[in-house]
Amino acid sequence: MPEKIWHKMKKLKLTIIIFTLIVCAFLLYYFKLSQQSVVYTHFFYVPIILSALWWNYKFLFVAIPLCAALIVPDFFIGGKNFVFQNLIRSTMFLAIGFVVAYHRIRLKKTHTLIKYRDILASIKEPVAIVDSSFNIILSNLKFKEFFPSASSAYFFKDIIAETSDSKMFFDALFSSFTGENNSLPLAITTSEGLRFFEVNFYPVLSEEKIENTIVTMWDMTSFRESEKVKNTFNERQSLIINVLELLNIHGGEPSVIKEILNLVKLHTGIDLLLIFIKGPKGFSLYECKADDESLTNEIEKGCPLINKILSSGDIYYPCFGIENPSLILDDKKNKGYYSSIENNDNYSENCFCLRKGIYKAQAVLPFFVGGDTPGFFICFSREKEFFNEDILNFLRGLVQSVAMAIERRNNEISLRQTIIEKEHLIKEVHHRVKNNMQIITSLISLQSARQSDDLARSVLNDCQNRVRIMALIQEKLYNSENFSSINFNNYIHSLVPILLSSYKIDKTKIKVTLEISDISFNITTAIPLAQLINELFTNSLKHAFPLDRSGEIHIALFYSTANQQYMLSFSDNGIGFPDGVSFPDKGNLGFQLIDAFIKQLRGKYILSLNEGVSFFISFSSLR
C-alpha cells in the first residue's frame, strides 16, 4: 500500500512540474513575441524550487532548459539587449535551486539522525549508520568505545586484519546501497585489541532510494563457536531493522504497534506481550499480543492485570497480590526488572487469563517520552530462565521504538483535534459576520419603510441588496466544507430569487436564464464578482424593462480553456441605454460600481448595445 501511494505521489509531482513548465513556456512565447518589458520570469522559480525540494540537485534537469529557453530566443528575435539581464536571472535561478536543494538534503539528514539516535543509544552492540559517501553519520556509545577515531567507513581499511577481508568489507558495504543485505565474519583491531565480529549490512529505504546503510557488529570473540548465539544475534538485528523500517514508512499509524509486537514475538519467542499506558485514571491496557488468540481476546475484554499505583510510585499487581517496589516511575532509576514465577498459586483467583497461560517468567520494562514515563511493557514466557540481563538490554531498544510510535500517534490525534477546534472557530466567525450583516440589512429595511420619498427608498433598497450580497457569501462560507471557497453555481441560483423578490418583479414577464458552470472562487474573488453581477442584474431590472415590459435576462459564467480565463456573460433584450448615456462615465452610480468591480477583478470587458445591453467580461481568479 505505501508503495502505491509513493508511485501516485511521484506521478503527481511530475505532473505539477510539467504543468508549471508549460506555463513558463506560454509566458516565454507571449512576452518574447510582444517584447514587453514585464518581469514575468518570477514564475520560473516555481518549477525550479519544487524540483529542488523533491529531487534535490536533479533540479538542474528543469533549470537548465528553462535558462536556455530564456536566453537563446534573444539572439533570434532582436532582443540582444536583454541577454545580459537574462543571464543574471538564470544565475539567480541556479543559485536559488542549489540553496534549496542543499538545505533540503541537510534537513533530511538531520531528521534521519533524530529518528535513529535514541534507538541506537539503547542497543548494546556496536551499531553505526553510514551514508552513500561512506561517512559515519551516527553511531552508538559501544561503537565509539571500540572505534573512537572512526568518522568514515574508510577507517576500517587499516584495522581489518586480512587484506582480502578489507576488500570484502567494502564490496559488501557498496552492494548494500543497491538493496542487498550482507553479513561477514571479520577480525578487527579495536581500542581493546583484536576482536572477532559478525558484521551485518542492512540498507534503509528512504523515499525513492537507499541513502543509508546500518552496520551492526556483534562481538563474537567469546562466542565464536556458538552457532546459537550467532543466529540469535542475526534475528535480533533483523528485528531492529524491521522495526526501524516500520517507523520510517508507517510513522504513527495505529497498525504499526501491532506489527511491531508481532515482530518482537516472532523473533524473540516471548509468549505474551502487554503494553500499558498512563491515562487520567491510572494505567490501562493499550495493546496485547499472545501466542493464543483466545487468550488475547480474554485479556482485551478485561482481565485485571493491573489496577493502581501506590503513593510511593510503585505499581501494584492484583494478579500476584504483591507490591513491586523495584519498579518506580523515575527515568533516572527505573530500568525495569525480570523475575521467575514459581507456580500458578502466585496468581490471585480472578486472574484466570494468566493461570490459563501457565507462564514461568516475567519482565517489566518502562519506556520514556520527553523525560516522562507514560507507560511500560510486561512480557511473559513459559520458560523459567528465559529472561536475563542480555535480553533485557536488547528489549529496551525495542521498547523505545514502540514509545516513539505511540508518541507520534498521540501527536497526530492531538493535531487532528486542534484542526477540528480551529474549523469550529472559523465556522463561528463566519456565522457571526453573517448575523451582523443581517442586522444591518434589517436596520436599512426599517429605515426604508419610514421613507416617503421613492428615490430615497430606492437608494436604501439598493444598499440593502449590496449588504445582502455579502451576507449571502458569508452564509455560503459558513455552510461550506473548507471555509475558503464558494461554489458560484449554487450562489447565483440563490442570489437571483432574492433580487427578483426585492424589486417585486413579475417572474412571468421577466425570464431569467442561468448557465453557470460548477466553479468555485475564494472570498477575494467572490465578493467583487458577486457585487458585479448584482449591479448588472439590478440595472437591468430597474431600467431595461419600463412600463411592465416583458423581456429576458441571460447570465453565463464559465472557464475558457482557450483564453485560460473565466468568462462572465450578461445580457438583456431591454430598451438599451437612453440617449446621451454612455458607459461608464455618463451614467448612474451603478455604472461606476460596475466599472470599479471589473477593475478590482483585473478584468476586461466588451459592451454591445445591439438588441438590448450585453456585457462580456473576462477575468482571472484573485489570490
Protein Blocks (a to p, Z undefined) as FASTA:
>chain_A
ZZmmmmmmmmmmmmmmmmmmmmmmmmmmmmmmnopacdfklmmmmmmmmmmmmnommlmm
mmmmmmmmmmmmmmmnopammmmmmmmmmmmmmmmmmmmmmmmmmmmmmmmmmmmmmmmm
mpmbdcddddfkopafbdcfklmmmmmmbcbfklmmmmpmblklmmmmmmmmmmmmnopa
cddddddddfkbpcddddddddddehjbcfbdcdddddfklmmmmmklmmmmmmmmmmmm
mmmmmmmmnomafklmmmmmmmmmmmnopabdcdddddfkoccdfbdcdfblklmmmmmn
opafbfbdcfkopacdfklopacfkbccdfklmgbjadddfblmlpcfklmmlmmnopab
dcdddddeehiafbdcddddfbfklpcfklmmmmmmmmmmmmmmmmmmmmmmmmmmmmmm
mmmmmmmmmmmmmmmmmmmmmmmmmmmmmpmbfklmmmmmmmmmmmmmmmmmmmmmmmmm
nopaccfklmmmmmmmmmmmmnopafklmccddddddddddfklmmmmmmmmmmmmmmmm
mmmmgghiacdddddddddfklopacdddddfbebjaehiacfklccfklmmmmmmmmmn
opacdddfeeiaaddddddddZZ
